[in-house]
């Protein structure tokens, strides 16, 4: 008997050389598959190989100056562990096949996930085709709860993919705690 596939949300975080989906590239990806109760079913992490000259050229400016240690870590990791984007896209598709019901939509979830989606659409078109067009963006709730209710969650800024996803899942759980459903 096959194990039922329990995942409903594909939480994803990408670390990129920058925020321009044309000029920049994905460096690191992490995904967490959860159910609607935000319970983890599976995780996946990978390092995408980016040419060192491109990475060095694009990873400049105030943001990277502020996170110089993260920049150094990502550059070192890229050279030592980086694999082709095509291989990683194949593994992500296999991850979805293993953890999600093929008859149900795969919803992408995360903080400011629309930005990550631009990179996915450009670099991993087969993965993009498997994802539903609707996304669960925690940053929308962040804006709503902060501006309307004065409720803000301060998450640590690790700028490492798996840590950032877990922070986003925790943040969504915090906001869900305020929702009352009439039965």
Contact map, one row per residue, 1 for C-alpha under 8 A:
111000000000000000000000000000000000000000000000000000000000000000000000000000000000000000000000000000000000000000000000000000000000000000000000000000000000000000000000000000000000000
111100000000000000000000000000000000000000000000000000000000000000000000000000000000000000000000000000000000000000000000000000000000000000000000000000000000000000000000000000000000000
111110000000000000000000000000000000000000000000000000000000000000000000000000000000000000000000000000000000000000000000000000000000000000000000000000000000000000000000000000000000000
011111000000000000000000000000000000000000000000000000000000000000000000000000000000000000000000000000000000000000000000000000000000000000000000000000000000000000000000000000000000000
001111100000000000000000000000000000000000000000000000000000000000000000000000000000000000000000011110000000000000000000000000000000000000000000000000000000000000000000000000000000000
000111110000000000000000000000000110000010000000000000000000000000000000000000000000000000000000001110000000000000000000000000000000000000000000000000000000000000000000000000000000000
000011111100000000000000000000001111000010000000000000000000000000000000000000000000000000000000001110000000000000000000000000000000000000000000000000000000000000000000000000000000000
000001111100000000000000000000001111000000000000000000000000000000000000000000000000000000000000000100001110000000000000000000000000000000000000000000000000000000000000000000000000000
000000111110000000000000000000001111000000000000000000000000000000000000000000000000000000000000000000000111100000000000000000000000000000000000000000000000000000000000000000000000000
000000111111000000000000000000111100000000000000000000000000000000000000000000000000000000000000000000000111100000000000000000000000000000000000000000000000000000000000000000000000000
000000001111100000000000000000111100000000000000000000000000000000000000000000000000000000000000000000000001110000000000000000000000000000000000000000000000000000001000000000000000000
000000000111110000000000000011110000000000000000000000000000000000000000000000000000000000000000000000000001110010000000000000000000000000000000000000000000000010001000000000000000000
000000000011111000000000000011100000000000000000000000000000000000000000000000000000000000000000000000000000011010010000000000000000000000000000000000000000000011011000000000000000000
000000000001111100000000011111000000000000000000000000000000000000000000000000000000000000000000000000000000000000010000000000000000000000000000000000000000000010000000000000000000000
000000000000111110000000011110000000000000000000000000000000000000000000000000000000000000000000000000000000000000000000000000000000000000000000000000000000001110000000000000000000000
000000000000011111100001111100000000000000000000000000000000000000000000000000000000000000000000000000000000000000000000000000000000000000000000000000000000000000000000000000000000000
000000000000001111100001111000000000000000000000000000100110000000000000000000000000000000000000000000000000000000000000000000000000000000000000000000000000000000000000000000000000000
000000000000000111110001100000000000000000000000000000000110000000000000000000000000000000000000000000000000000000000000000000000000000000000000000000000000000000000000000000000000000
000000000000000111111001000000000000000000000000000000000000000000000000000000000000000000000000000000000000000000100000000000000000000000000000000000000000000000000000000000000000000
000000000000000001111111000000000000000000000000000000000000000000000000000000000000000000000000000000000000000000000000000000000000000000000000000000000000000000000000000000000000000
000000000000000000111111100000000000000000000000000000000000000000000000000000000000000000000000000000000000000000000110010000000000000000000000000000000000000000000000000000000000000
000000000000000000011111100000000000000000000000000000000000000000000000000000000000000000000000000000000000000000000000010000000000000000000000000000000000000000000000000000000000000
000000000000000000011111100000000000000000000000000000000100000000000000000000000000000000000000000000000000000000000000000000000000000000000000000000000000000000000000000000000000000
000000000000000111111111110000000000000000000000000000000100000000000000000000000000000000000000000000000000000000000000000000000000000000000000000000000000000000000000000000000000000
000000000000000111001111111000000000000000000000010000000000000000000000000000000000000000000000000000000000000000000010000000000000000000000000000000000000000000000000000000000000000
000000000000011110000001111110000000000000000001010000000000000000000000000000000000000000000000000000000000000000000010000000000000000000000000000000000000000000000000000000000000000
000000000000011110000000111110000000000000000011110000000000000000000000010001000000000000000000000000000000000000000000000000000000000000000000000000000000000000000000000000000000000
000000000000011100000000011111000000000000001111000000000000000000000000010000000000000000000000000000000000000000000000000000000000000000000000000000000000000010000000000000000000000
000000000001111000000000011111100000000000001111000000000000000000000000000000000000000000000000000000000000000000000000000000000000000000000000000000000000000011000000000000000000000
000000000001110000000000000111110000000000111100000000000000000000000000000000000000000000000000000000000000000000000000000000000000000000000000000000000000000011001000000000000000000
000000000111100000000000000011111000000000111000000000000000000000000000000000000000000000000000000000000000000000000000000000000000000000000000000000000000000001001000000000000000000
000000000111000000000000000001111100000111110000000000000000000000000000000000000000000000000000000000000000000000000000000000000000000000000000000000000000000001001000000000000000000
000000111110000000000000000000111110000111100000000000000000000000000000000000000000000000000000001000000000000000000000000000000000000000000000000000000000000000000000000000000000000
000001111110000000000000000000011111111111000000000000000000000000000000000000000000000000000000000000000000000000000000000000000000000000000000000000000000000000000000000000000000000
000001111000000000000000000000001111111110000000000000000000000000000000000000000000000000000000000000000000000000000000000000000000000000000000000000000000000000000000000000000000000
000000111000000000000000000000000111111000000000000000000000000000000000000000000000000000000000000000000000000000000000000000000000000000000000000000000000000000000000000000000000000
000000000000000000000000000000000111111000000000000000000000000000000000000000000000000000000000000000000000000000000000000000000000000000000000000000000000000000000000000000000000000
000000000000000000000000000000000111111100000000000000000000000000000000000000000000000000000000000000000000000000000000000000000000000000000000000000000000000000000000100010000000000
000000000000000000000000000000000111111110000000000000000000000000000000000000000000000000000000000000000000000000000000000000000000000000000000000000000000000000000000000000000000000
000000000000000000000000000000011110011111100000000000000000000000000000000000000000000000000000000000000000000000000000000000000000000000000000000000000000000000000000000000000000000
000001100000000000000000000000011110001111100000000000000000000000000000000000000000000000000000001000000000000000000000000000000000000000000000000000000000000000000000000000000000000
000000000000000000000000000000011100000111110000000000000000000000000000000000000000000000000000001000000000000000000000000000000000000000000000000000000000000000000000000000000000000
000000000000000000000000000001111000000111111000000000000000000000000000000000000000000000000000000000000000000000000000000000000000000000000000000000000000000000000000000000000000000
000000000000000000000000000001110000000001111100000000000000000000000000000000000000000000010010000000000000000000000000000000000000000000000000000000000000000000000000000000000000000
000000000000000000000000000111100000000000111110000000000000000000000000000000000000000000000000000000000000000000000000000000000000000000000000000000000000000001000000000000000000000
000000000000000000000000000111000000000000011111000000000000000000000000000000000110000100000000000000000000000000000000000000000000000000000000000000000000000000000000000000000000000
000000000000000000000000001110000000000000001111100000000000000000000000000011001110000000000000000000000000000000000000000000000000000000000000000000000000000000000000000000000000000
000000000000000000000000011110000000000000000111110000000000000000000000000001000111100100000000000000000000000000000000000000000000000000000000000000000000000000000000000000000000000
000000000000000000000000001000000000000000000011111000000000000000000000000001101111100000000000000000000000000000000000000000000000000000000000000000000000000000000000000000000000000
000000000000000000000000111000000000000000000001111101100000000000000000000001000100000000000000000000000000000000000000000000000000000000000000000000000000000000000000000000000000000
000000000000000000000000000000000000000000000000111111100000000000000000000000000000000000000000000000000000000000000000000000000000000000000000000000000000000000000000000000000000000
000000000000000000000000000000000000000000000000011111110000000000000000001000100000000000000000000000000000000000000000000000000000000000000000000000000000000000000000000000000000000
000000000000000000000000000000000000000000000000001111111000000000000000000000000000000000000000000000000000000000000000000000000000000000000000000000000000000000000000000000000000000
000000000000000000000000000000000000000000000000011111111100000000000000000000000000000000000000000000000000000000000000000000000000000000000000000000000000000000000000000000000000000
000000000000000010000000000000000000000000000000011111111110000000000000001000000000000000000000000000000000000000000000000000000000000000000000000000000000000000000000000000000000000
000000000000000000000000000000000000000000000000000111111111000000000000000000000000000000000000000000000000000000000000000000000000000000000000000000000000000000000000000000000000000
000000000000000000000000000000000000000000000000000011111111000000000000000000000000000000000000000000000000000000000000000000000000000000000000000000000000000000000000000000000000000
000000000000000011000011000000000000000000000000000001111111000000000000000000000000000000000000000000000000000000000000000000000000000000000000000000000000000000000000000000000000000
000000000000000011000000000000000000000000000000000000111111100100000010000000000000000000000000000000000000000000000000000000000000000000000000000000000000000000000000000000000000000
000000000000000000000000000000000000000000000000000000011111111110000000000000000000000000000000000000000000000000000000000000000000000000000000000000000000000000000000000000000000000
000000000000000000000000000000000000000000000000000000000011111110000000000000000000000000000000000000000000000000000000000000000000000000000000000000000000000000000000000000000000000
000000000000000000000000000000000000000000000000000000000001111111000000000000000000000000000000000000000000000000000000000000000000000000000000000000000000000000000000000000000000000
000000000000000000000000000000000000000000000000000000000001111111100000000000000000000000000000000000000000000000000000000000000000000000000000000000000000000000000000000000000000000
000000000000000000000000000000000000000000000000000000000011111111110010000000000000000000000000000000000000000000000000000000000000000000000000000000000000000000000000000000000000000
000000000000000000000000000000000000000000000000000000000001111111110000000000000000000000000000000000000000000000000000000000000000000000000000000000000000000000000000000000000000000
000000000000000000000000000000000000000000000000000000000000011111110000000000000000000000000000000000000000000000000000000000000000000000000000000000000000000000000000000000000000000
000000000000000000000000000000000000000000000000000000000000001111111110000000000000000000000000000000000000000000000000000000000000000000000000000000000000000000000000000000000000000
000000000000000000000000000000000000000000000000000000000000000111111111000000000000000000000000000000000000000000000000000000000000000000000000000000000000000000000000000000000000000
000000000000000000000000000000000000000000000000000000000000000000111111100000000000000000000000000000000000000000000000000000000000000000000000000000000000000000000000000000000000000
000000000000000000000000000000000000000000000000000000000000000000111111110000000000000000000000000000000000000000000000000000000000000000000000000000000000001100000000000000000000000
000000000000000000000000000000000000000000000000000000000010000100111111111000000000000000000000000000000000000000000000000000000000000000000000000000000000000000000000000000000000000
000000000000000000000000000000000000000000000000000000000000000000011111111100000000000000000000000000000000000000000000000000000000000000000000000000000000000000000000000000000000000
000000000000000000000000000000000000000000000000000000000000000000001111111110000000000000000000000000000000000000000000000000000000000000000000000000000000000000000000000000000000000
000000000000000000000000001100000000000000000000000000000000000000000111111111000000000000000000000000000000000000000000000000000000000000000000000000000000000000000000000000000000000
000000000000000000000000000000000000000000000000000100100000000000000011111111100000000000000000000000000000000000000000000000000000000000000000000000000000000000000000000000000000000
000000000000000000000000000000000000000000000000000000000000000000000001111111110000000000000000000000000000000000000000000000000000000000000000000000000000000000000000000000000000000
000000000000000000000000000000000000000000000010000000000000000000000000111111111100000000000000000000000000000000000000000000000000000000000000000000000000000000000000000000000000000
000000000000000000000000001000000000000000000011110000000000000000000000011111111100000000000000000000000000000000000000000000000000000000000000000000000000000000000000000000000000000
000000000000000000000000000000000000000000000000100100000000000000000000001111111100000000000000000000000000000000000000000000000000000000000000000000000000000000000000000000000000000
000000000000000000000000000000000000000000000000000000000000000000000000000111111100000000000000000000000000000000000000000000000000000000000000000000000000000000000000000000000000000
000000000000000000000000000000000000000000000010100000000000000000000000000011111110000000000000000000000000000000000000000000000000000000000000000000000000000000000000000000000000000
000000000000000000000000000000000000000000000111110000000000000000000000000011111111000000000000000000000000000000000000000000000000000000000000000000000000000000000000000000000000000
000000000000000000000000000000000000000000000111100000000000000000000000000000001111101100000000000000000000000000000000000000000000000000000000000000000000000000000000000000000000000
000000000000000000000000000000000000000000000001100000000000000000000000000000000111111100000000000000000000000000000000000000000000000000000000000000000000000000000000000000000000000
000000000000000000000000000000000000000000000001100000000000000000000000000000000011111110000000000000000000000000000000001100000000000000000000000000000000000000000000000000000000000
000000000000000000000000000000000000000000000000000000000000000000000000000000000001111111000000000000000000000000000000000100000000000000000000000000000000000000000000000000000000000
000000000000000000000000000000000000000000000000000000000000000000000000000000000011111111100000000000000000000000000000000000000000000000000000000000000000000000000000000000000000000
000000000000000000000000000000000000000000000101000000000000000000000000000000000011111111110000000000000000000000000000000000000000000000000000000000000000000000000000000000000000000
000000000000000000000000000000000000000000000000000000000000000000000000000000000000111111111000000000000000000000000000000101100000000000000000000000000000000000000000000000000000000
000000000000000000000000000000000000000000000000000000000000000000000000000000000000011111111100000000000000000000000000000000000000000000000000000000000000000000000000000000000000000
000000000000000000000000000000000000000000000000000000000000000000000000000000000000001111111110000000000000000000000000000000000000000000000000000000000000000000000000000000000000000
000000000000000000000000000000000000000000010000000000000000000000000000000000000000000111111111000000000000000000000000000000100000000000000000000000000000000000000000000000000000000
000000000000000000000000000000000000000000000000000000000000000000000000000000000000000011111111100000000000000000000000000000100100000000000000000000000000000000000000000000000000000
000000000000000000000000000000000000000000000000000000000000000000000000000000000000000001111111110000000000000000000000000000000000000000000000000000000000000000000000000000000000000
000000000000000000000000000000000000000000010000000000000000000000000000000000000000000000111111111000000000000000000000000000000000000000000000000000000000000000000000000000000000000
000000000000000000000000000000000000000000000000000000000000000000000000000000000000000000011111111100000000000000000000000000000000000000000000000000000000000000000000000000000000000
000000000000000000000000000000000000000000000000000000000000000000000000000000000000000000001111111111000000000000000000000000000000000000000000000000000000000000000000000000000000000
000010000000000000000000000000000000000000000000000000000000000000000000000000000000000000000111111100000000000000000000000000000000000000000000000000000000000000000000000000000000000
000011100000000000000000000000001000000011000000000000000000000000000000000000000000000000000011111110000000000000000000000000000000000000000000000000000000000000000000000000000000000
000011110000000000000000000000000000000000000000000000000000000000000000000000000000000000000001111111010100000000000000000000000000000000000000000000000000000000000000000000000000000
000011100000000000000000000000000000000000000000000000000000000000000000000000000000000000000000101111111000000000000000000000000000000000000000000000000000000000000000000000000000000
000000000000000000000000000000000000000000000000000000000000000000000000000000000000000000000000100111111000000000000000000000000000000000000000000000000000000000000000000000000000000
000000000000000000000000000000000000000000000000000000000000000000000000000000000000000000000000000011111000000000000000000000000000000000000000000000000000000000000000000000000000000
000000000000000000000000000000000000000000000000000000000000000000000000000000000000000000000000000111111100000000000000000000000000000000000000000000000000000000000000000000000000000
000000010000000000000000000000000000000000000000000000000000000000000000000000000000000000000000000011111110000000000000000000000011000000000000000000000000000000000000000000000000000
000000011100000000000000000000000000000000000000000000000000000000000000000000000000000000000000000100011111000000000000000000000111000000000000000000000000000000000000000000000000000
000000011100000000000000000000000000000000000000000000000000000000000000000000000000000000000000000000001111100000000000000000000011111100000000000000000000000000000000000000000000000
000000001111000000000000000000000000000000000000000000000000000000000000000000000000000000000000000000000111110010000000000000000011011100000000000000000000000000000000000000000000000
000000001111000000000000000000000000000000000000000000000000000000000000000000000000000000000000000000000011111010000000000000000000001111000000000000000000000000000000000000000000000
000000000011100000000000000000000000000000000000000000000000000000000000000000000000000000000000000000000001111110000000000000000000000111100000000000000000000000001001100000000000000
000000000000100000000000000000000000000000000000000000000000000000000000000000000000000000000000000000000000111110000000000000000000000011100000000000000000000000001001000000000000000
000000000000000000000000000000000000000000000000000000000000000000000000000000000000000000000000000000000000011111110000000000000000000011100000000000000000000000000000000000000000000
000000000001100000000000000000000000000000000000000000000000000000000000000000000000000000000000000000000001111111111000000000000000001110000000000000000000000000000000000000000000000
000000000000000000000000000000000000000000000000000000000000000000000000000000000000000000000000000000000000000111111100000000000000001010000000000000000000000000000000000000000000000
000000000000000000100000000000000000000000000000000000000000000000000000000000000000000000000000000000000000000111111110000000000000000000000000000000000000000000000000000000000000000
000000000000110000000000000000000000000000000000000000000000000000000000000000000000000000000000000000000000000111111111000000000000000000000000000000000000000000000000000000000000000
000000000000000000000000000000000000000000000000000000000000000000000000000000000000000000000000000000000000000011111111100000010000000000000000000000000000000000000000000000000000000
000000000000000000001000000000000000000000000000000000000000000000000000000000000000000000000000000000000000000001111111110000000000000000000000000000000000000000000000000000000000000
000000000000000000001000110000000000000000000000000000000000000000000000000000000000000000000000000000000000000000111111111100000000000000000000000000000000000000000000000000000000000
000000000000000000000000000000000000000000000000000000000000000000000000000000000000000000000000000000000000000000011111111110110000000000000000000000000000000000000000000000000000000
000000000000000000000000000000000000000000000000000000000000000000000000000000000000000000000000000000000000000000001111111110110000000000000000000000000000000000000000000000000000000
000000000000000000001100000000000000000000000000000000000000000000000000000000000000000000000000000000000000000000000111111110000000000000000000000000000000000000000000000000000000000
000000000000000000000000000000000000000000000000000000000000000000000000000000000000100000000000000000000000000000000011111110000000000000000000000000000000000000000000000000000000000
000000000000000000000000000000000000000000000000000000000000000000000000000000000000110010000000000000000000000000000011111111110000000000000000000000000000000000000000000000000000000
000000000000000000000000000000000000000000000000000000000000000000000000000000000000000000000000000000000000000000000001111111111000000000000000000000000000000000000000000000000000000
000000000000000000000000000000000000000000000000000000000000000000000000000000000000000010000000000000000000000000000000000111111100000000000000000000000000000000000000000000000000000
000000000000000000000000000000000000000000000000000000000000000000000000000000000000000010011000000000000000000000000001100111111110000000000000000000000000000000000000000000000000000
000000000000000000000000000000000000000000000000000000000000000000000000000000000000000000000000000000000000000000001001100111111110000000000000000000000000000000000000000000000000000
000000000000000000000000000000000000000000000000000000000000000000000000000000000000000000000000000000000000000000000000000011111111000000000000000000000000000000000000000000000000000
000000000000000000000000000000000000000000000000000000000000000000000000000000000000000000001000000000000100000000000000000001111111000000000000000000000000000000000000000000000000000
000000000000000000000000000000000000000000000000000000000000000000000000000000000000000000000000000000001111000000000000000000111111100000000000000000000000000000000000000000000000000
000000000000000000000000000000000000000000000000000000000000000000000000000000000000000000000000000000001111000000000000000000001111111000000000000000000000000000000000000000000000000
000000000000000000000000000000000000000000000000000000000000000000000000000000000000000000000000000000000010000000000000000000000011111000000000000000000000000000000000000000000000000
000000000000000000000000000000000000000000000000000000000000000000000000000000000000000000000000000000000011000000000000000000000001111100000000000000000000000000000000000000000000000
000000000000000000000000000000000000000000000000000000000000000000000000000000000000000000000000000000000011100011000000000000000001111110000000000000000000000000000000000000000000000
000000000000000000000000000000000000000000000000000000000000000000000000000000000000000000000000000000000011110010000000000000000000011111000000000000000000000000000000000000000000000
000000000000000000000000000000000000000000000000000000000000000000000000000000000000000000000000000000000000111111000000000000000000001111111000000000000000000000000000000000000000000
000000000000000000000000000000000000000000000000000000000000000000000000000000000000000000000000000000000000111100000000000000000000000111111100000000000000000000000001001100000000000
000000000000000000000000000000000000000000000000000000000000000000000000000000000000000000000000000000000000011100000000000000000000000011111110000000000000000000000000000000000000000
000000000000000000000000000000000000000000000000000000000000000000000000000000000000000000000000000000000000000000000000000000000000000011111111000000000000000000000000000000000000000
000000000000000000000000000000000000000000000000000000000000000000000000000000000000000000000000000000000000000000000000000000000000000011111111100000000000000000000000000100100000000
000000000000000000000000000000000000000000000000000000000000000000000000000000000000000000000000000000000000000000000000000000000000000001111111110000011000000000000000000000000000000
000000000000000000000000000000000000000000000000000000000000000000000000000000000000000000000000000000000000000000000000000000000000000000111111111000000000000000000000000000000000000
000000000000000000000000000000000000000000000000000000000000000000000000000000000000000000000000000000000000000000000000000000000000000000011111111110000000000000000000000000000000000
000000000000000000000000000000000000000000000000000000000000000000000000000000000000000000000000000000000000000000000000000000000000000000001111111111110000000000000000000000100000000
000000000000000000000000000000000000000000000000000000000000000000000000000000000000000000000000000000000000000000000000000000000000000000000111111111110000000000000000000000000000000
000000000000000000000000000000000000000000000000000000000000000000000000000000000000000000000000000000000000000000000000000000000000000000000011111111100000000000000000000000000000000
000000000000000000000000000000000000000000000000000000000000000000000000000000000000000000000000000000000000000000000000000000000000000000000001111111000000000000000000000000000000000
000000000000000000000000000000000000000000000000000000000000000000000000000000000000000000000000000000000000000000000000000000000000000000000001111111100000000000000000000000000000000
000000000000000000000000000000000000000000000000000000000000000000000000000000000000000000000000000000000000000000000000000000000000000000000000111111110000000000000000000000000000000
000000000000000000000000000000000000000000000000000000000000000000000000000000000000000000000000000000000000000000000000000000000000000000000000111011111000000000000000000000000000000
000000000000000000000000000000000000000000000000000000000000000000000000000000000000000000000000000000000000000000000000000000000000000000000100110001111100000000000000000000000000000
000000000000000000000000000000000000000000000000000000000000000000000000000000000000000000000000000000000000000000000000000000000000000000000100000000111110000000000000001000000000000
000000000000000000000000000000000000000000000000000000000000000000000000000000000000000000000000000000000000000000000000000000000000000000000000000000011111000000000000000000000000000
000000000000000000000000000000000000000000000000000000000000000000000000000000000000000000000000000000000000000000000000000000000000000000000000000000001111100000000010001000000000000
000000000000000000000000000000000000000000000000000000000000000000000000000000000000000000000000000000000000000000000000000000000000000000000000000000000111110000000010000000000000000
000000000000000000000000000000000000000000000000000000000000000000000000000000000000000000000000000000000000000000000000000000000000000000000000000000000011111000010000000000000000000
000000000000000000000000000000000000000000000000000000000000000000000000000000000000000000000000000000000000000000000000000000000000000000000000000000000001111100110000000000000000000
000000000000001000000000000000000000000000000000000000000000000000000100000000000000000000000000000000000000000000000000000000000000000000000000000000000000111110110000000000000000000
000000000000001000000000000000000000000000000000000000000000000000000100000000000000000000000000000000000000000000000000000000000000000000000000000000000000011111110000000000000000000
000000000001111000000000000111000000000000000000000000000000000000000000000000000000000000000000000000000000000000000000000000000000000000000000000000000000001111111000000000000000000
000000000000100000000000000011110000000000001000000000000000000000000000000000000000000000000000000000000000000000000000000000000000000000000000000000000000000111111100000000000000000
000000000000000000000000000000000000000000000000000000000000000000000000000000000000000000000000000000000000000000000000000000000000000000000000000000000000011111111110000000000000000
000000000000100000000000000000000000000000000000000000000000000000000000000000000000000000000000000000000000000000000000000000000000000000000000000000000000111111111111000000000000000
000000000011100000000000000001110000000000000000000000000000000000000000000000000000000000000000000000000000011000000000000000000000000000000000000000000000000011111111100000000000000
000000000000000000000000000000000000000000000000000000000000000000000000000000000000000000000000000000000000000000000000000000000000000000000000000000000000000001111111110000000000000
000000000000000000000000000000000000000000000000000000000000000000000000000000000000000000000000000000000000000000000000000000000000000000000000000000000011000000111111111000000000000
000000000000000000000000000000000000000000000000000000000000000000000000000000000000000000000000000000000000011000000000000000000000000001000000000000000000000000011111111100000000000
000000000000000000000000000000000000010000000000000000000000000000000000000000000000000000000000000000000000010000000000000000000000000000000000000000000000000000001111111110000000000
000000000000000000000000000000000000000000000000000000000000000000000000000000000000000000000000000000000000000000000000000000000000000000000000000000000000000000000111111111000000000
000000000000000000000000000000000000000000000000000000000000000000000000000000000000000000000000000000000000000000000000000000000000000001000000000000001010000000000011111111100000000
000000000000000000000000000000000000000000000000000000000000000000000000000000000000000000000000000000000000000000000000000000000000000001001000000000000000000000000001111111110000000
000000000000000000000000000000000000010000000000000000000000000000000000000000000000000000000000000000000000000000000000000000000000000000000000000000000000000000000000111111111000000
000000000000000000000000000000000000000000000000000000000000000000000000000000000000000000000000000000000000000000000000000000000000000000000000000000000000000000000000011111111100000
000000000000000000000000000000000000000000000000000000000000000000000000000000000000000000000000000000000000000000000000000000000000000000001000100000000000000000000000001111111110000
000000000000000000000000000000000000000000000000000000000000000000000000000000000000000000000000000000000000000000000000000000000000000000000000000000000000000000000000000111111110000
000000000000000000000000000000000000000000000000000000000000000000000000000000000000000000000000000000000000000000000000000000000000000000000000000000000000000000000000000011111110000
000000000000000000000000000000000000000000000000000000000000000000000000000000000000000000000000000000000000000000000000000000000000000000000000000000000000000000000000000001111111000
000000000000000000000000000000000000000000000000000000000000000000000000000000000000000000000000000000000000000000000000000000000000000000000000000000000000000000000000000000111111100
000000000000000000000000000000000000000000000000000000000000000000000000000000000000000000000000000000000000000000000000000000000000000000000000000000000000000000000000000000000111110
000000000000000000000000000000000000000000000000000000000000000000000000000000000000000000000000000000000000000000000000000000000000000000000000000000000000000000000000000000000011111
000000000000000000000000000000000000000000000000000000000000000000000000000000000000000000000000000000000000000000000000000000000000000000000000000000000000000000000000000000000001111
000000000000000000000000000000000000000000000000000000000000000000000000000000000000000000000000000000000000000000000000000000000000000000000000000000000000000000000000000000000000111
